[in-house]
Amino acid sequence: MNNIQKSCLAETGRWQKLLGVVMMVCTILIALLGIFFIVVGFVDNGELFEEEGGIFGKIMGLSLGIMYLLLSVLYYFFAIYLLRSAKAFKAYLESDSDADLTDGLRNTKSFFRLSGILSLIGICAVGLALVGAAVAAIVALV
């Protein structure tokens, strides 16, 4: 690997580390928000989510909390792939070990694979929502 390639790899690793740390902080904040929704939904008898409170408010708090906790798990995987890749690239630049380079590239691949899968799921969800909205509009007109 020549010096330009090593320079690009070093810069990529620094950016991956920065984004990984930011995503890990977001992961923690999202998880805390999920726990907050679950706790508040039960402590205040669901009144935060429904004016009179009750079981619907508790279910709403629990649902939001679980959704946020699941979102934090997704963020965790994104962050960990970036951090592992940055660490492996840094190790490669210090040692010239092909195993370190392979590990960094493998984690980068995993990050982009996860991004691609979630993007496809999102596109499909939007498509289904548009079809559902169109069907609902047609039914409403008839």
N, C-alpha and C positions, 0 to 999 in steps of 0.2 A: 504494500500500500504506500503510495507516495505522500508527500507532505500536504498537498492540497486536499487529498482524500481524508487524511488524518485530521486536518483542520476542520473540515466539514463535519466529520464524525464527532469531534470534540464539541463543536458548537451545537450540533443536534442533541448531544447528550446533556448539555447545559439547559437547553430549552425543555427537553423532556423532564429533567429534574424539577425545573421551576413549575411546569404544568402539573407534574405529579404531586408536588407539595401542595399547590393550590387546590387540586382536586381532593387530596386527602383532608385538607381543612374543610372543604365543602362537604365531604362525606360525613365528617364528625358533626358539623352543624345541622345537616339534614337529618341525621340519626337523632340528635338531641331534639329537633323539632318534632320528629315522629313520636318520641317518648313523651314530649310535652303534650301533644294532642291526645295521646292515650290516657295520660294521668289526668289532665284537665277534664276530659270527657267523663271520667268517673268521679272525680273529686267534687266538681260543681254540679253533679247530677245531670250533665249534658246541657246546661243552660247556655254555654258559650255557643253551641251549635243550633240550639232551638230555643225560642223565647220562653216556653214553659218548661223546658228541660225534659226529663223522662227518658224512656228507653231509646227513642229515636236519636236523641242527642248523644247518648252513650254509644250507640252503634255508629253514628257519624264520626265521633272522636276516635273510636277504635279503627274504623275503616281508613280515615285519614292517616292515623298513626302507622298502621301497617303499610299503607302505600308509601309513606315517606321512608320507613325502614327498608322496604324493598328497593326503593330508589337509591338509598345510601349503599346498599350492597352492590348495585350496579356501578355506582361511582367508585366504590372501593376497587373493583376489578380494573376499571380504567386506570385509576391512579397507580395501582400496584404494577401493572404492565409497564407503565411509563417509568416508574422508579427503578424497577429491575433492569429495564433496558438501559437507562442512563448509567446505572452502576456497572453493568457489563461492558458498555462502551468505554467507560473510564478505565476499567481494569484492562481492557484490550490495549488502550493507548499506552498504558504503563508496562504491559508485559508482552505485547505482540502475540498473545496466545490465540490461536484460531478458535479454541473452545469458548473464550470470552466473547469474541466477535459473533460466533454462532448463537450464543445465548442472548446477546443483545438483539440480534436480528430476529430471533424466535419470539422474543417478547414484543418487539415492534410489530411483527406479523400478527400476534395474538391481539394486540390493541386494535389494529386496523380491521381484523376479522370481526371482532366484537362490535366495532363501530359500524361495519357494513351490515351485519346481521340486524342490529337494532334499527338502522336506517331503513332496511327493507321491511321490517315489521311496522315501522312508523308509516311508511308509504302505503302499505297494505291497509293499515288502520284508517288512514285518511281516505283512501279509496272506498272502503266499506262505509265509512261515515257519509261520504258524498252520495253513494248509492242509496243508503238508508234515508238520507234527507230528501233525495229525489222521489223515492217511493212514497214517503210521508207527504210530500207536497202534492203528488198525483192523487193519493187517497183523499187528501183534504179537499181537493178540487171536485172530486166526484161525489 
